[in-house]
Protein backbone atom coordinates (compact mmCIF):
# COMPACT_ATOMS: atom_id res chain seq x y z
CA UNK A 1 0.00 0.00 0.00
CA UNK A 2 1.30 3.45 -0.93
CA UNK A 3 0.38 6.30 1.39
CA UNK A 4 0.26 9.90 0.13
CA UNK A 5 1.02 12.55 2.79
CA UNK A 6 -0.77 15.85 2.05
CA UNK A 7 0.24 18.85 4.15
CA UNK A 8 0.78 22.60 4.14
CA UNK A 9 4.35 23.83 3.79
CA UNK A 10 4.08 25.58 7.18
CA UNK A 11 3.49 22.17 8.78
CA UNK A 12 6.61 20.61 7.27
CA UNK A 13 8.24 19.80 10.61
CA UNK A 14 5.27 17.64 11.64
CA UNK A 15 5.12 16.04 8.19
CA UNK A 16 8.83 15.13 8.38
CA UNK A 17 8.40 13.53 11.80
CA UNK A 18 5.36 11.55 10.65
CA UNK A 19 7.24 10.41 7.55
CA UNK A 20 10.21 9.23 9.62
CA UNK A 21 8.00 7.36 12.07
CA UNK A 22 5.94 5.66 9.33
CA UNK A 23 9.17 4.76 7.53
CA UNK A 24 9.80 2.15 10.23
CA UNK A 25 6.81 0.14 8.98
CA UNK A 26 6.09 -1.90 5.86
CA UNK A 27 4.55 0.96 3.90
CA UNK A 28 5.38 2.79 0.70
CA UNK A 29 5.27 6.51 1.42
CA UNK A 30 4.83 9.43 -0.98
CA UNK A 31 5.78 12.90 0.24
CA UNK A 32 6.62 15.67 -2.20
CA UNK A 33 10.01 16.75 -0.83
CA UNK A 34 11.13 13.11 -0.53
CA UNK A 35 9.59 11.59 -3.65
CA UNK A 36 10.00 14.22 -6.36
CA UNK A 37 13.41 14.12 -8.08
CA UNK A 38 15.31 17.37 -8.43
CA UNK A 39 14.55 19.08 -11.71
CA UNK A 40 11.31 17.16 -12.32
CA UNK A 41 8.06 18.92 -13.15
CA UNK A 42 6.41 19.43 -9.77
CA UNK A 43 2.76 19.26 -10.89
CA UNK A 44 3.33 16.17 -13.05
CA UNK A 45 5.07 14.33 -10.22
CA UNK A 46 2.32 15.20 -7.72
CA UNK A 47 -0.25 13.92 -10.24
CA UNK A 48 1.74 10.69 -10.59
CA UNK A 49 1.94 10.37 -6.81
CA UNK A 50 -1.81 10.86 -6.43
CA UNK A 51 -2.61 8.28 -9.10
CA UNK A 52 -0.23 5.65 -7.73
CA UNK A 53 -1.21 6.03 -4.05
CA UNK A 54 -3.88 3.96 -2.30
CA UNK A 55 -4.49 6.08 0.81
CA UNK A 56 -4.11 9.76 1.64
CA UNK A 57 -3.22 11.20 5.04
CA UNK A 58 -4.28 14.86 5.24
CA UNK A 59 -2.58 16.86 8.00
CA UNK A 60 -5.30 19.24 9.18
CA UNK A 61 -4.32 22.60 10.62
CA UNK A 62 -5.30 26.23 10.01
CA UNK A 63 -2.47 26.29 7.46
CA UNK A 64 -3.68 23.29 5.44
CA UNK A 65 -7.36 24.24 5.65
CA UNK A 66 -6.43 27.51 3.92
CA UNK A 67 -4.15 25.83 1.36
CA UNK A 68 -5.62 25.44 -2.12
CA UNK A 69 -2.98 22.85 -3.02
CA UNK A 70 -3.94 20.64 -0.09
CA UNK A 71 -7.65 21.02 -0.92
CA UNK A 72 -6.95 20.09 -4.54
CA UNK A 73 -5.12 16.94 -3.44
CA UNK A 74 -7.76 15.54 -1.08
CA UNK A 75 -10.60 16.59 -3.41
CA UNK A 76 -8.95 14.65 -6.25
CA UNK A 77 -8.68 11.56 -4.04
CA UNK A 78 -12.35 11.79 -3.05
CA UNK A 79 -13.39 12.15 -6.69
CA UNK A 80 -11.42 8.99 -7.48
CA UNK A 81 -13.21 7.19 -4.61
CA UNK A 82 -9.95 6.61 -2.79
CA UNK A 83 -9.80 6.64 1.04
CA UNK A 84 -8.79 9.86 2.77
CA UNK A 85 -7.81 9.82 6.46
CA UNK A 86 -7.64 13.29 8.10
CA UNK A 87 -5.10 13.77 10.91
CA UNK A 88 -5.90 16.71 13.17
CA UNK A 89 -2.49 18.17 14.08
CA UNK A 90 -3.75 21.59 15.27
CA UNK A 91 -7.20 22.73 16.41
CA UNK A 92 -9.02 23.98 13.33
CA UNK A 93 -12.36 23.99 11.53
CA UNK A 94 -12.58 20.76 9.53
CA UNK A 95 -13.65 21.25 5.88
CA UNK A 96 -17.22 20.11 5.24
CA UNK A 97 -16.27 17.32 2.80
CA UNK A 98 -13.90 15.85 5.39
CA UNK A 99 -16.04 16.41 8.48
CA UNK A 100 -17.86 13.06 8.36
CA UNK A 101 -14.76 11.01 7.74
CA UNK A 102 -12.93 9.20 10.50
CA UNK A 103 -10.13 11.44 11.74
CA UNK A 104 -7.34 10.96 14.22
CA UNK A 105 -6.46 13.56 16.84
CA UNK A 106 -2.75 14.32 17.24
CA UNK A 107 -3.29 17.57 19.14
CA UNK A 108 -3.14 16.07 22.63
CA UNK A 109 -0.60 13.25 22.45
CA UNK A 110 1.48 12.41 19.36
CA UNK A 111 2.27 8.84 20.46
CA UNK A 112 -1.39 8.03 21.15
CA UNK A 113 -2.40 9.51 17.81
CA UNK A 114 0.33 7.59 16.00
CA UNK A 115 -0.75 4.26 17.49
CA UNK A 116 -4.35 4.98 16.48
CA UNK A 117 -3.15 5.82 12.97
CA UNK A 118 -1.33 2.48 12.68
CA UNK A 119 -4.50 0.65 13.69
CA UNK A 120 -6.57 2.67 11.20
CA UNK A 121 -4.31 1.70 8.29
CA UNK A 122 -4.32 -1.99 9.15
CA UNK A 123 -1.47 -2.35 11.64
CA UNK A 124 1.36 -2.75 9.10
CA UNK A 125 4.30 -4.85 10.34
CA UNK A 126 7.33 -3.03 11.62
CA UNK A 127 10.41 -3.39 9.44
CA UNK A 128 13.36 -5.29 10.80
CA UNK A 129 15.95 -2.77 11.95
CA UNK A 130 18.54 -4.69 9.90
CA UNK A 131 16.41 -4.71 6.74
CA UNK A 132 17.80 -2.98 3.68
CA UNK A 133 14.37 -2.65 2.08
CA UNK A 134 13.61 0.87 0.87
CA UNK A 135 10.10 2.14 1.49
CA UNK A 136 10.47 5.16 -0.73
CA UNK A 137 11.97 5.64 -4.13
CA UNK A 138 15.74 6.08 -3.70
CA UNK A 139 16.75 9.69 -4.05
CA UNK A 140 19.56 10.80 -6.29
CA UNK A 141 21.77 13.29 -4.40
CA UNK A 142 20.60 16.72 -5.56
CA UNK A 143 22.83 18.48 -8.01
CA UNK A 144 23.72 21.91 -6.65
CA UNK A 145 22.56 24.79 -8.78
CA UNK A 146 23.64 28.37 -9.08
CA UNK A 147 21.65 30.17 -6.43
CA UNK A 148 19.87 33.46 -6.40
CA UNK A 149 20.90 35.95 -3.68
CA UNK A 150 19.18 35.21 -0.40
CA UNK A 151 19.35 36.57 3.09
CA UNK A 152 21.84 36.04 4.54
CA UNK A 153 24.17 36.48 1.53
CA UNK A 154 25.67 33.15 0.68
CA UNK A 155 29.15 32.13 -0.27
CA UNK A 156 27.16 29.90 -2.54
CA UNK A 157 26.89 31.30 -5.27
CA UNK A 158 29.73 32.63 -7.10
CA UNK A 159 29.41 31.40 -10.70
CA UNK A 160 26.73 30.45 -13.15
CA UNK A 161 28.01 26.86 -13.09
CA UNK A 162 26.74 24.48 -10.40
CA UNK A 163 29.46 23.42 -7.95
CA UNK A 164 30.72 19.87 -8.20
CA UNK A 165 29.23 17.67 -5.51
CA UNK A 166 31.92 15.61 -3.80
CA UNK A 167 31.09 12.31 -2.09
CA UNK A 168 28.58 13.04 0.68
CA UNK A 169 29.72 12.25 4.19
CA UNK A 170 26.32 12.68 5.82
CA UNK A 171 22.91 14.25 5.20
CA UNK A 172 20.44 15.52 7.81
CA UNK A 173 16.88 16.89 7.61
CA UNK A 174 17.01 20.46 8.93
CA UNK A 175 15.29 23.83 9.09
CA UNK A 176 17.41 26.96 8.62
CA UNK A 177 16.90 30.71 8.62
CA UNK A 178 18.83 33.97 8.79
CA UNK A 179 18.14 34.35 12.53
CA UNK A 180 16.26 32.92 15.52
CA UNK A 181 13.87 35.01 17.61
CA UNK A 182 13.46 34.05 21.26
CA UNK A 183 9.65 34.27 20.97
CA UNK A 184 8.81 33.62 17.31
CA UNK A 185 11.48 30.98 16.69
CA UNK A 186 12.71 30.44 13.12
CA UNK A 187 10.13 32.60 11.41
CA UNK A 188 10.42 32.16 7.65
CA UNK A 189 12.70 29.14 8.07
CA UNK A 190 13.48 26.90 5.10
CA UNK A 191 12.91 23.15 5.36
CA UNK A 192 15.30 20.83 3.55
CA UNK A 193 18.52 18.92 4.04
CA UNK A 194 22.10 19.73 4.86
CA UNK A 195 24.64 17.67 2.94
CA UNK A 196 28.15 17.70 4.39
CA UNK A 197 31.27 16.44 2.67
CA UNK A 198 34.97 16.93 3.26
CA UNK A 199 35.04 20.25 1.41
CA UNK A 200 31.70 22.00 1.81
CA UNK A 201 28.33 22.26 3.45
CA UNK A 202 25.28 22.34 1.15
CA UNK A 203 21.84 23.54 2.23
CA UNK A 204 19.30 21.88 -0.08
CA UNK A 205 15.71 23.19 -0.05
CA UNK A 206 12.90 21.38 -1.90
CA UNK A 207 12.74 23.82 -4.82
CA UNK A 208 15.01 26.83 -4.40
CA UNK A 209 18.68 26.81 -5.42
CA UNK A 210 21.27 25.06 -3.28
CA UNK A 211 23.32 27.17 -0.84
CA UNK A 212 27.01 26.30 -0.62
CA UNK A 213 29.40 27.17 2.22
CA UNK A 214 33.02 26.03 2.06
CA UNK A 215 34.27 24.41 5.25
CA UNK A 216 37.38 26.58 5.10
CA UNK A 217 35.12 29.62 5.51
CA UNK A 218 33.50 28.33 8.72
CA UNK A 219 34.34 30.51 11.70
CA UNK A 220 32.23 29.00 14.48
CA UNK A 221 29.30 26.68 15.14
CA UNK A 222 27.67 27.01 18.54
CA UNK A 223 24.76 25.32 20.30
CA UNK A 224 22.08 27.85 21.24
CA UNK A 225 19.81 26.97 24.14
CA UNK A 226 16.26 28.16 23.42
CA UNK A 227 12.68 26.93 23.19
CA UNK A 228 13.85 25.13 20.05
CA UNK A 229 17.54 24.26 20.57
CA UNK A 230 19.46 25.19 17.44
CA UNK A 231 22.91 25.84 16.02
CA UNK A 232 24.32 29.24 15.11
CA UNK A 233 26.75 29.00 12.22
CA UNK A 234 29.12 31.89 11.45
CA UNK A 235 31.21 32.02 8.28
CA UNK A 236 32.98 34.47 5.98
CA UNK A 237 30.92 35.54 3.00
CA UNK A 238 32.24 36.36 -0.44
CA UNK A 239 33.15 39.89 0.69
CA UNK A 240 35.19 38.44 3.56
CA UNK A 241 32.68 39.67 6.14
CA UNK A 242 31.30 37.60 8.98
CA UNK A 243 27.82 36.22 8.23
CA UNK A 244 25.56 33.99 10.34
CA UNK A 245 22.62 31.66 9.94
CA UNK A 246 20.79 29.32 12.30
CA UNK A 247 19.70 25.74 11.75
CA UNK A 248 18.23 22.82 13.67
CA UNK A 249 17.05 19.26 13.14
CA UNK A 250 13.72 19.21 11.31
CA UNK A 251 12.13 16.52 13.48
CA UNK A 252 11.40 17.53 17.06
CA UNK A 253 11.96 14.03 18.41
CA UNK A 254 15.54 13.95 17.08
CA UNK A 255 16.31 17.67 17.11
CA UNK A 256 18.97 17.58 19.82
CA UNK A 257 20.59 14.47 18.36
CA UNK A 258 20.74 15.93 14.84
CA UNK A 259 22.14 19.22 16.12
CA UNK A 260 24.89 17.38 18.01
CA UNK A 261 25.70 15.09 15.08
CA UNK A 262 26.13 18.07 12.76
CA UNK A 263 28.35 19.83 15.30
CA UNK A 264 30.50 16.75 15.90
CA UNK A 265 30.86 16.01 12.19
CA UNK A 266 31.94 19.55 11.29
CA UNK A 267 34.42 19.60 14.16
CA UNK A 268 35.91 16.36 12.88
CA UNK A 269 36.06 17.51 9.25
CA UNK A 270 37.56 20.93 9.99
CA UNK A 271 39.86 19.66 12.78
CA UNK A 272 38.83 22.77 14.74
CA UNK A 273 36.79 23.19 17.94
CA UNK A 274 34.44 25.72 16.21
CA UNK A 275 32.54 26.47 19.43
C-alpha positions as a Python dict, from the first residue, in 0.01 Angstrom:
ca = {
    (1, 'X'): (0, 0, 0),
    (2, 'X'): (130, 345, -93),
    (3, 'X'): (38, 630, 139),
    (4, 'X'): (26, 990, 13),
    (5, 'X'): (102, 1255, 279),
    (6, 'X'): (-77, 1585, 205),
    (7, 'X'): (24, 1885, 415),
    (8, 'X'): (78, 2260, 414),
    (9, 'X'): (435, 2383, 379),
    (10, 'X'): (408, 2558, 718),
    (11, 'X'): (349, 2217, 878),
    (12, 'X'): (661, 2061, 727),
    (13, 'X'): (824, 1980, 1061),
    (14, 'X'): (527, 1764, 1164),
    (15, 'X'): (512, 1604, 819),
    (16, 'X'): (883, 1513, 838),
    (17, 'X'): (840, 1353, 1180),
    (18, 'X'): (536, 1155, 1065),
    (19, 'X'): (724, 1041, 755),
    (20, 'X'): (1021, 923, 962),
    (21, 'X'): (800, 736, 1207),
    (22, 'X'): (594, 566, 933),
    (23, 'X'): (917, 476, 753),
    (24, 'X'): (980, 215, 1023),
    (25, 'X'): (681, 14, 898),
    (26, 'X'): (609, -190, 586),
    (27, 'X'): (455, 96, 390),
    (28, 'X'): (538, 279, 70),
    (29, 'X'): (527, 651, 142),
    (30, 'X'): (483, 943, -98),
    (31, 'X'): (578, 1290, 24),
    (32, 'X'): (662, 1567, -220),
    (33, 'X'): (1001, 1675, -83),
    (34, 'X'): (1113, 1311, -53),
    (35, 'X'): (959, 1159, -365),
    (36, 'X'): (1000, 1422, -636),
    (37, 'X'): (1341, 1412, -808),
    (38, 'X'): (1531, 1737, -843),
    (39, 'X'): (1455, 1908, -1171),
    (40, 'X'): (1131, 1716, -1232),
    (41, 'X'): (806, 1892, -1315),
    (42, 'X'): (641, 1943, -977),
    (43, 'X'): (276, 1926, -1089),
    (44, 'X'): (333, 1617, -1305),
    (45, 'X'): (507, 1433, -1022),
    (46, 'X'): (232, 1520, -772),
    (47, 'X'): (-25, 1392, -1024),
    (48, 'X'): (174, 1069, -1059),
    (49, 'X'): (194, 1037, -681),
    (50, 'X'): (-181, 1086, -643),
    (51, 'X'): (-261, 828, -910),
    (52, 'X'): (-23, 565, -773),
    (53, 'X'): (-121, 603, -405),
    (54, 'X'): (-388, 396, -230),
    (55, 'X'): (-449, 608, 81),
    (56, 'X'): (-411, 976, 164),
    (57, 'X'): (-322, 1120, 504),
    (58, 'X'): (-428, 1486, 524),
    (59, 'X'): (-258, 1686, 800),
    (60, 'X'): (-530, 1924, 918),
    (61, 'X'): (-432, 2260, 1062),
    (62, 'X'): (-530, 2623, 1001),
    (63, 'X'): (-247, 2629, 746),
    (64, 'X'): (-368, 2329, 544),
    (65, 'X'): (-736, 2424, 565),
    (66, 'X'): (-643, 2751, 392),
    (67, 'X'): (-415, 2583, 136),
    (68, 'X'): (-562, 2544, -212),
    (69, 'X'): (-298, 2285, -302),
    (70, 'X'): (-394, 2064, -9),
    (71, 'X'): (-765, 2102, -92),
    (72, 'X'): (-695, 2009, -454),
    (73, 'X'): (-512, 1694, -344),
    (74, 'X'): (-776, 1554, -108),
    (75, 'X'): (-1060, 1659, -341),
    (76, 'X'): (-895, 1465, -625),
    (77, 'X'): (-868, 1156, -404),
    (78, 'X'): (-1235, 1179, -305),
    (79, 'X'): (-1339, 1215, -669),
    (80, 'X'): (-1142, 899, -748),
    (81, 'X'): (-1321, 719, -461),
    (82, 'X'): (-995, 661, -279),
    (83, 'X'): (-980, 664, 104),
    (84, 'X'): (-879, 986, 277),
    (85, 'X'): (-781, 982, 646),
    (86, 'X'): (-764, 1329, 810),
    (87, 'X'): (-510, 1377, 1091),
    (88, 'X'): (-590, 1671, 1317),
    (89, 'X'): (-249, 1817, 1408),
    (90, 'X'): (-375, 2159, 1527),
    (91, 'X'): (-720, 2273, 1641),
    (92, 'X'): (-902, 2398, 1333),
    (93, 'X'): (-1236, 2399, 1153),
    (94, 'X'): (-1258, 2076, 953),
    (95, 'X'): (-1365, 2125, 588),
    (96, 'X'): (-1722, 2011, 524),
    (97, 'X'): (-1627, 1732, 280),
    (98, 'X'): (-1390, 1585, 539),
    (99, 'X'): (-1604, 1641, 848),
    (100, 'X'): (-1786, 1306, 836),
    (101, 'X'): (-1476, 1101, 774),
    (102, 'X'): (-1293, 920, 1050),
    (103, 'X'): (-1013, 1144, 1174),
    (104, 'X'): (-734, 1096, 1422),
    (105, 'X'): (-646, 1356, 1684),
    (106, 'X'): (-275, 1432, 1724),
    (107, 'X'): (-329, 1757, 1914),
    (108, 'X'): (-314, 1607, 2263),
    (109, 'X'): (-60, 1325, 2245),
    (110, 'X'): (148, 1241, 1936),
    (111, 'X'): (227, 884, 2046),
    (112, 'X'): (-139, 803, 2115),
    (113, 'X'): (-240, 951, 1781),
    (114, 'X'): (33, 759, 1600),
    (115, 'X'): (-75, 426, 1749),
    (116, 'X'): (-435, 498, 1648),
    (117, 'X'): (-315, 582, 1297),
    (118, 'X'): (-133, 248, 1268),
    (119, 'X'): (-450, 65, 1369),
    (120, 'X'): (-657, 267, 1120),
    (121, 'X'): (-431, 170, 829),
    (122, 'X'): (-432, -199, 915),
    (123, 'X'): (-147, -235, 1164),
    (124, 'X'): (136, -275, 910),
    (125, 'X'): (430, -485, 1034),
    (126, 'X'): (733, -303, 1162),
    (127, 'X'): (1041, -339, 944),
    (128, 'X'): (1336, -529, 1080),
    (129, 'X'): (1595, -277, 1195),
    (130, 'X'): (1854, -469, 990),
    (131, 'X'): (1641, -471, 674),
    (132, 'X'): (1780, -298, 368),
    (133, 'X'): (1437, -265, 208),
    (134, 'X'): (1361, 87, 87),
    (135, 'X'): (1010, 214, 149),
    (136, 'X'): (1047, 516, -73),
    (137, 'X'): (1197, 564, -413),
    (138, 'X'): (1574, 608, -370),
    (139, 'X'): (1675, 969, -405),
    (140, 'X'): (1956, 1080, -629),
    (141, 'X'): (2177, 1329, -440),
    (142, 'X'): (2060, 1672, -556),
    (143, 'X'): (2283, 1848, -801),
    (144, 'X'): (2372, 2191, -665),
    (145, 'X'): (2256, 2479, -878),
    (146, 'X'): (2364, 2837, -908),
    (147, 'X'): (2165, 3017, -643),
    (148, 'X'): (1987, 3346, -640),
    (149, 'X'): (2090, 3595, -368),
    (150, 'X'): (1918, 3521, -40),
    (151, 'X'): (1935, 3657, 309),
    (152, 'X'): (2184, 3604, 454),
    (153, 'X'): (2417, 3648, 153),
    (154, 'X'): (2567, 3315, 68),
    (155, 'X'): (2915, 3213, -27),
    (156, 'X'): (2716, 2990, -254),
    (157, 'X'): (2689, 3130, -527),
    (158, 'X'): (2973, 3263, -710),
    (159, 'X'): (2941, 3140, -1070),
    (160, 'X'): (2673, 3045, -1315),
    (161, 'X'): (2801, 2686, -1309),
    (162, 'X'): (2674, 2448, -1040),
    (163, 'X'): (2946, 2342, -795),
    (164, 'X'): (3072, 1987, -820),
    (165, 'X'): (2923, 1767, -551),
    (166, 'X'): (3192, 1561, -380),
    (167, 'X'): (3109, 1231, -209),
    (168, 'X'): (2858, 1304, 68),
    (169, 'X'): (2972, 1225, 419),
    (170, 'X'): (2632, 1268, 582),
    (171, 'X'): (2291, 1425, 520),
    (172, 'X'): (2044, 1552, 781),
    (173, 'X'): (1688, 1689, 761),
    (174, 'X'): (1701, 2046, 893),
    (175, 'X'): (1529, 2383, 909),
    (176, 'X'): (1741, 2696, 862),
    (177, 'X'): (1690, 3071, 862),
    (178, 'X'): (1883, 3397, 879),
    (179, 'X'): (1814, 3435, 1253),
    (180, 'X'): (1626, 3292, 1552),
    (181, 'X'): (1387, 3501, 1761),
    (182, 'X'): (1346, 3405, 2126),
    (183, 'X'): (965, 3427, 2097),
    (184, 'X'): (881, 3362, 1731),
    (185, 'X'): (1148, 3098, 1669),
    (186, 'X'): (1271, 3044, 1312),
    (187, 'X'): (1013, 3260, 1141),
    (188, 'X'): (1042, 3216, 765),
    (189, 'X'): (1270, 2914, 807),
    (190, 'X'): (1348, 2690, 510),
    (191, 'X'): (1291, 2315, 536),
    (192, 'X'): (1530, 2083, 355),
    (193, 'X'): (1852, 1892, 404),
    (194, 'X'): (2210, 1973, 486),
    (195, 'X'): (2464, 1767, 294),
    (196, 'X'): (2815, 1770, 439),
    (197, 'X'): (3127, 1644, 267),
    (198, 'X'): (3497, 1693, 326),
    (199, 'X'): (3504, 2025, 141),
    (200, 'X'): (3170, 2200, 181),
    (201, 'X'): (2833, 2226, 345),
    (202, 'X'): (2528, 2234, 115),
    (203, 'X'): (2184, 2354, 223),
    (204, 'X'): (1930, 2188, -8),
    (205, 'X'): (1571, 2319, -5),
    (206, 'X'): (1290, 2138, -190),
    (207, 'X'): (1274, 2382, -482),
    (208, 'X'): (1501, 2683, -440),
    (209, 'X'): (1868, 2681, -542),
    (210, 'X'): (2127, 2506, -328),
    (211, 'X'): (2332, 2717, -84),
    (212, 'X'): (2701, 2630, -62),
    (213, 'X'): (2940, 2717, 222),
    (214, 'X'): (3302, 2603, 206),
    (215, 'X'): (3427, 2441, 525),
    (216, 'X'): (3738, 2658, 510),
    (217, 'X'): (3512, 2962, 551),
    (218, 'X'): (3350, 2833, 872),
    (219, 'X'): (3434, 3051, 1170),
    (220, 'X'): (3223, 2900, 1448),
    (221, 'X'): (2930, 2668, 1514),
    (222, 'X'): (2767, 2701, 1854),
    (223, 'X'): (2476, 2532, 2030),
    (224, 'X'): (2208, 2785, 2124),
    (225, 'X'): (1981, 2697, 2414),
    (226, 'X'): (1626, 2816, 2342),
    (227, 'X'): (1268, 2693, 2319),
    (228, 'X'): (1385, 2513, 2005),
    (229, 'X'): (1754, 2426, 2057),
    (230, 'X'): (1946, 2519, 1744),
    (231, 'X'): (2291, 2584, 1602),
    (232, 'X'): (2432, 2924, 1511),
    (233, 'X'): (2675, 2900, 1222),
    (234, 'X'): (2912, 3189, 1145),
    (235, 'X'): (3121, 3202, 828),
    (236, 'X'): (3298, 3447, 598),
    (237, 'X'): (3092, 3554, 300),
    (238, 'X'): (3224, 3636, -44),
    (239, 'X'): (3315, 3989, 69),
    (240, 'X'): (3519, 3844, 356),
    (241, 'X'): (3268, 3967, 614),
    (242, 'X'): (3130, 3760, 898),
    (243, 'X'): (2782, 3622, 823),
    (244, 'X'): (2556, 3399, 1034),
    (245, 'X'): (2262, 3166, 994),
    (246, 'X'): (2079, 2932, 1230),
    (247, 'X'): (1970, 2574, 1175),
    (248, 'X'): (1823, 2282, 1367),
    (249, 'X'): (1705, 1926, 1314),
    (250, 'X'): (1372, 1921, 1131),
    (251, 'X'): (1213, 1652, 1348),
    (252, 'X'): (1140, 1753, 1706),
    (253, 'X'): (1196, 1403, 1841),
    (254, 'X'): (1554, 1395, 1708),
    (255, 'X'): (1631, 1767, 1711),
    (256, 'X'): (1897, 1758, 1982),
    (257, 'X'): (2059, 1447, 1836),
    (258, 'X'): (2074, 1593, 1484),
    (259, 'X'): (2214, 1922, 1612),
    (260, 'X'): (2489, 1738, 1801),
    (261, 'X'): (2570, 1509, 1508),
    (262, 'X'): (2613, 1807, 1276),
    (263, 'X'): (2835, 1983, 1530),
    (264, 'X'): (3050, 1675, 1590),
    (265, 'X'): (3086, 1601, 1219),
    (266, 'X'): (3194, 1955, 1129),
    (267, 'X'): (3442, 1960, 1416),
    (268, 'X'): (3591, 1636, 1288),
    (269, 'X'): (3606, 1751, 925),
    (270, 'X'): (3756, 2093, 999),
    (271, 'X'): (3986, 1966, 1278),
    (272, 'X'): (3883, 2277, 1474),
    (273, 'X'): (3679, 2319, 1794),
    (274, 'X'): (3444, 2572, 1621),
    (275, 'X'): (3254, 2647, 1943),
}
